[in-house]
Amino acid sequence: MAPQPVCGVDEVGRGPWAGPVLAAAVILDPAQIPAGLNDSKKLTAARREALFEAISATALVAVGAASVAEIDRINILQASFLAMRRAVAGLSTPPAFALIDGNKIPPRLPCAARAIIKGDGRSLSIAAASIIAKVSRDRLMRALAATNPGYGWETNMGYGTKAHQAGLAKRGVTPHHRVSFKPIHKMLCEEN
């Protein structure tokens, strides 16, 4: 009997004030696990990029997103779960089991699952998913920064840094901002 595929799942982008939340699901090939997999936050940007390419070349990978509109409509936790479900559903081979980074299992996953607190440092497949999700979202935010200059998204990735706050004060709210998040909501209320 062939081994049943297990995927690691992680999300990125719950805290930023702008941009979608992304999740990745990764099924590693046990014969070709890239060396140096770790929690994406513990790796340099250059190392994440190199591992992104290595993972993409050797593993089954899918990325799911939940839009700013979805975040504002259903809240960031539910949007994170939605992105995770979309990532798992996007895998070309359906997994038999999912390892989820964190303490909650998204409802309505298409397979059995287990939540692992700090899983991106304890599971290679979750670490791989954390790298795919982080690099994918960073690339997306840099692309958004190119068409929405002045908020510093190319470096702050949508988080509420001083540069982002200065951009909001000078340029106002974009369609990429999460209006359900307090700082953005407050700003819109003050404008009205």
C-alpha positions in Angstrom: 0.0 0.0 0.0 1.3 3.4 -1.0 2.0 5.9 1.9 -0.8 8.3 2.4 0.3 11.9 1.7 0.5 14.3 4.6 0.6 18.1 4.0 1.9 20.9 6.1 -0.2 24.0 6.2 0.7 27.5 7.4 -0.6 31.0 6.9 0.9 34.5 6.7 -0.5 37.9 6.9 -3.0 37.9 9.8 -1.6 41.1 11.4 -1.0 43.5 8.5 -3.3 46.4 7.8 -3.3 45.8 4.1 -3.3 43.0 1.6 -4.8 39.5 1.6 -4.0 36.6 4.0 -2.2 33.7 2.3 -1.8 30.1 3.2 0.3 27.4 1.7 -0.1 23.6 1.8 3.0 21.4 1.0 3.4 17.7 0.6 7.1 17.0 0.7 8.8 14.2 -1.2 10.5 12.1 1.5 13.3 11.3 -1.0 13.9 15.0 -1.8 13.5 17.2 1.3 15.4 20.4 0.8 18.2 21.0 3.4 17.7 23.8 5.9 13.9 23.9 6.2 12.9 25.9 9.2 10.3 28.4 10.4 10.4 31.1 7.7 10.8 33.8 10.4 14.1 32.3 11.4 15.5 32.5 7.9 17.0 35.4 5.9 15.1 36.7 2.9 17.7 35.2 0.6 17.5 31.8 2.2 13.7 31.8 2.1 13.9 32.6 -1.7 16.3 29.8 -2.3 14.2 27.3 -0.3 11.1 28.5 -2.0 12.6 27.5 -5.3 13.9 24.1 -3.9 10.5 23.3 -2.4 8.6 24.3 -5.5 10.9 22.0 -7.6 10.6 18.9 -5.4 7.3 19.1 -3.5 3.5 19.4 -4.2 2.7 23.0 -3.4 -0.6 25.0 -3.4 -1.2 28.6 -2.2 -4.7 29.8 -1.1 -5.7 33.4 -0.4 -8.5 35.3 1.3 -9.0 38.8 -0.1 -9.2 42.0 1.8 -13.0 42.0 1.2 -13.3 38.5 2.6 -11.2 39.5 5.7 -13.5 42.5 6.3 -16.6 40.4 5.8 -15.9 37.3 7.8 -13.0 38.4 10.1 -9.3 37.6 10.0 -9.4 34.2 11.8 -12.2 32.9 9.5 -10.3 34.4 6.4 -7.2 32.5 7.6 -9.1 29.3 7.7 -10.6 30.0 4.3 -7.1 30.5 2.8 -5.9 27.3 4.4 -8.9 25.3 3.0 -8.2 26.8 -0.4 -4.5 25.8 -0.2 -5.3 22.2 0.8 -8.0 21.9 -1.9 -5.5 23.3 -4.4 -3.0 20.4 -4.0 -2.8 18.2 -7.2 -2.9 15.1 -4.9 -5.4 15.2 -2.1 -3.7 14.7 1.3 -4.9 12.1 3.7 -3.9 14.2 6.6 -2.9 17.8 7.3 -0.6 19.2 9.9 -1.7 22.8 10.7 0.6 25.4 12.3 -1.2 26.8 15.4 -3.7 25.8 18.0 -6.8 25.6 15.8 -7.9 23.3 12.9 -9.8 25.1 10.2 -13.4 23.7 9.9 -14.4 21.8 6.8 -11.0 20.7 5.7 -11.2 18.0 3.1 -9.0 15.6 5.3 -8.3 14.8 8.9 -5.9 17.2 10.6 -3.9 18.0 13.7 -2.9 21.5 15.0 0.7 21.8 16.2 1.6 24.9 18.2 4.9 26.3 16.8 4.6 23.7 14.1 6.7 25.7 11.7 9.7 24.8 14.0 8.6 21.2 14.7 7.4 19.9 11.3 9.4 20.0 8.1 6.2 20.1 6.0 4.8 23.0 8.0 8.2 24.8 7.8 8.0 24.3 4.0 4.5 25.7 4.0 5.6 28.7 6.1 8.3 29.5 3.5 6.0 29.2 0.5 3.4 31.3 2.2 5.8 34.0 3.3 7.7 34.4 0.0 4.4 34.3 -1.9 2.9 37.1 0.2 6.1 39.2 0.2 6.2 39.1 -3.6 2.5 40.0 -3.8 3.0 43.0 -1.4 6.0 44.2 -3.4 3.9 44.1 -6.5 1.1 46.1 -4.7 3.8 48.6 -3.5 4.8 49.2 -7.1 1.2 50.3 -8.0 0.5 51.9 -4.6 3.7 53.8 -3.7 4.2 55.7 -0.5 3.0 53.1 2.1 6.3 51.2 2.4 4.7 47.9 1.5 7.8 46.7 -0.3 9.5 46.5 3.2 6.7 46.5 5.8 4.5 44.0 3.9 1.4 45.9 5.0 2.1 45.9 8.7 1.3 49.2 10.6 4.8 50.6 10.6 5.7 54.3 10.9 6.2 54.5 7.1 2.8 52.9 6.5 1.1 55.3 9.0 2.8 58.2 7.2 1.5 57.0 3.9 -2.0 56.7 5.2 -1.9 60.2 6.6 -0.6 61.6 3.3 -2.4 59.4 0.7 -5.4 58.0 2.5 -6.9 54.5 2.5 -6.6 52.2 -0.6 -8.8 49.4 -1.7 -6.1 47.1 -0.4 -6.6 48.2 3.2 -8.5 46.2 5.7 -11.3 48.5 6.8 -12.4 46.2 9.6 -9.0 46.7 11.3 -9.2 49.3 14.0 -6.5 51.8 12.8 -8.1 51.9 9.3 -11.6 51.9 10.6 -10.8 54.8 13.0 -9.2 56.7 10.2 -12.2 56.3 7.9 -14.5 57.3 10.8 -12.5 60.5 11.4 -12.6 61.4 7.7 -16.4 61.2 7.9 
